[in-house]
Amino acid sequence: MRIDKIDLGETKRFSPIFLDYINQDEKLAPFYNRFPTLENFGDQINEKSFDQEKRQTLNKVLEEQYQNIEIKPAAQKSIQLLQEANTYTVTTGHQLNIFTGPFFFIFKLVTTINLAKALKKRYPDKNFIPVYWSATEDHDFEEIKSFNLFGKNYKWDSNQKGAVGRFSTQSIKTLLNDLPEEFDTFTKAYTQHGNLADAVRCYVNELFGEQGLIMIDGDHPKLKASFIDYIIDDMESLENTETITNTSEMLMQNGYKAQVFPRDINLFYLKDDTRERIVRRAEKDYHALHTDFSLCPDDMPDYVRKHPEEFSPNVILRPLYQEVILPNLAYLGGPGELAYWMQLKGLFDRHSIPFPILVPRNYGLYVNKNISRKIDKLNIDIQEFFKPTFELKRDFSQKNADILFDIETEKSGILELLSSIKSKAGKIDKSLEGTLGAEEKKWLKSFEMIEKKAQKAEERKQDTELKQLENIQDKLFPEGSLQERHDCYLNFTHSNPQLIESLLESFDPFEFKFYIFSENE
């Protein structure tokens, strides 16, 4: 397999804030703690302290969550190591997509694993556990219920509501029968486990457990108990919201866009199949929308202490919850995630919790043997396919034209002549400058028309090749999006059963490049 790497900025697919971050633009320095380098992790380790009692709780909860899983030995070891004071985690988060969802979920987990390995090599007296924080409390089923396989979109039809991790997997078995072939790992996950959280834990363990990766489900009373004070604080005070709003305004003043927006209360009410936003009503009591749940302010603290599991952090508080219950050093994510984490720097400062190092996950494109062969035959650089279609076709046809139609020299000469005439005419009568200016615009339009006609004529001569180009681009960038955000990784395991191993060998968490994997003949 051939691996090419290109700068992320050259792909034209990443936001300004993300590119400025990886280029260490000074404007962003106030919005994160440390830049991701091996050396900076030493300082992060020194700053991150973690209570031994929390370690014991974490160990017991993970043992419980894995009790119905045939856990891989390396994953079991990771859970045990979390009891030790010299053990830290590096974490990525993601939704509970069926059949792993888009390819980049795999990229996230691989990057996290490789970061843990790199840190262990650099700091051998410490232990580093790769963690997948599963979004079990998320209630947006639309975002996880489908995946793309072999050119077809498969959907899980279900009317269940509430936190998706609690969803029964009974109805997904119908989807298993609709697939063109059986995938043993996922058949096992969805038929042997009753809820979605356990099913995802099963397939994550099958795919990555041997690498020591563990999945954590934050939807647990003992974990929520560690977050009680923060829940009460957010219910009683607007300081979290005000702090994040101020940080967001500072980012926007530097020309960046806000990704998330805090609410007065950044919590949901979570019970059974209900997850609804908590608000303060006019009469000042707490109320969960679309439910009968309400609390008067005086009763709220005691209720939270007795039932912390009924309070679910939203996108604002979830990162804080993660850092409270894990001995965590880093969060790995994509451009949107890292951008919204930067909005939270003030929130962490307010609560005196170390802000984790933000590590960009790795990015990739997989080119199968058939497409790779066609690209080689067309003698075109794979990087060209990142361009908009019209640019791709234009540049290819110009490069491969029998006659190079380049009239830049002639155009410059004519425009220079017109400019000289305009200058001389203006000395006689200023109004003539306007007349000649209009003529100049006519000439420019004529040049543009001639160039377009020549381009179209050349494209007609290369019609077959240009159609091939467009077809290849559609395969590599389905529906115009990055392949990793559209196709499931199972699309590529037929031709490369060792795909995950290939990614583990290739991805470098400290190399901010776009990886292109091309199958060889």
Sequence and secondary structure as in RCSB ss.txt:
>XXXX:A:sequence
MRIDKIDLGETKRFSPIFLDYINQDEKLAPFYNRFPTLENFGDQINEKSFDQEKRQTLNKVLEEQYQNIEIKPAA
QKSIQLLQEANTYTVTTGHQLNIFTGPFFFIFKLVTTINLAKALKKRYPDKNFIPVYWSATEDHDFEEIKSFNLF
GKNYKWDSNQKGAVGRFSTQSIKTLLNDLPEEFDTFTKAYTQHGNLADAVRCYVNELFGEQGLIMIDGDHPKLKA
SFIDYIIDDMESLENTETITNTSEMLMQNGYKAQVFPRDINLFYLKDDTRERIVRRAEKDYHALHTDFSLCPDDM
PDYVRKHPEEFSPNVILRPLYQEVILPNLAYLGGPGELAYWMQLKGLFDRHSIPFPILVPRNYGLYVNKNISRKI
DKLNIDIQEFFKPTFELKRDFSQKNADILFDIETEKSGILELLSSIKSKAGKIDKSLEGTLGAEEKKWLKSFEMI
EKKAQKAEERKQDTELKQLENIQDKLFPEGSLQERHDCYLNFTHSNPQLIESLLESFDPFEFKFYIFSENE
>XXXX:A:secstr
 EEEEEEGGGGT S HHHHHHHTT GGGGGG S  S HHHHHHHHHH    HHHHHHHHHHHHHHTTTS   HHH
HHHHHHTTSTTEEEEEEEE   GGG STHHHHHHHHHHHHHHHHHHH TTSEEEEEEEE TT   GGGTSEEEET
TEEEE      S GGG BSTTHHHHHHHSSS  HHHHHHHHH SBHHHHHHHHHHHHHGGGT EEEE   HHHHH
TTHHHHHHHHH SHHHHHHHHHHHHHHHTT        SS EEEEETTEEEEEEE TTS EEETTSS EE TTTH
HHHHHH GGGEEE TTTHHHHHHHHS EEEEEE HHHHHHHHTTHHHHHHTT    EEEE  EEEEE HHHHHHH
HHHT  GGGGGS HHHHHHHHHHHT SS    HHHHHHHHHHHHHHHHHHHHH THHHHHHHHHHHHHHHHHHHH
HHHHHHHHHHHTHHHHHHHHHHHHHHSGGGS GGGTB GGGSTTT TTHHHHHHHH  TT  EEEEEE   
